[in-house]
C-alpha cells in the first residue's frame, strides 16, 4: 500500500502531462474517478480530462462555468469542461498537487455519464 493519502473520487488534481517529444511537461487539471491504491495497492489513479478549450456540447461533456455555484470549489482558473469519455490511468507520481473538488451533484452527473458510456441502452 502507498503511504501517501488516497485521492478522493471527484477531487480535482493537477497532472504533469509529458510533451509528445518527452522534452518537458505541461500541468493540466483532471478529475479523480478512482484511486486504485484502495483496490489493488497500485500507484495508479483513474482520471478524466478537464479542458478550458470549450467545445460543442456533447453528451459526454459537463460544463463548469465561472458564473455557476458549482465552479467555486473546483479552484479552476477559467470556465472549463469535464470530458468524461477522456479517461486514462496515471501514476500518482505525475500528480503535481490537489486543486479542488467537484460539487456532489456534478460528480453524480459524471458517474451517470460513465454508466451510460459503459452500459448503452438496449444492449
PECORNOR-V304171 format. One record per backbone hydrogen bond with DSSP energy under -1.0 kcal/mol. CO is the residue of the C=O (numbers start at 1). NH is the residue of the N-H. If there is no record, write none. Layout:
BEGIN
CO_NH / CO_NH
END
This chain:
BEGIN
8_11 / 10_102 / 11_32 / 12_99 / 12_100 / 13_30 / 14_96 / 15_17 / 15_28 / 17_26 / 19_22 / 24_19 / 26_17 / 28_15 / 29_50 / 30_13 / 31_48 / 32_10 / 34_46 / 35_38 / 36_40 / 43_92 / 44_36 / 45_90 / 46_33 / 46_34 / 47_88 / 48_31 / 49_83 / 51_81 / 52_54 / 58_61 / 60_84 / 62_82 / 64_80 / 65_68 / 68_71 / 71_74 / 72_75 / 73_101 / 80_64 / 81_51 / 82_62 / 82_84 / 83_86 / 85_87 / 86_49 / 88_47 / 90_45 / 91_94 / 92_95 / 94_16 / 97_14 / 100_12 / 103_107 / 104_108 / 105_109 / 106_110 / 107_111 / 108_112 / 109_113 / 110_114 / 111_115 / 112_116 / 113_117 / 114_118 / 115_119 / 120_123
END
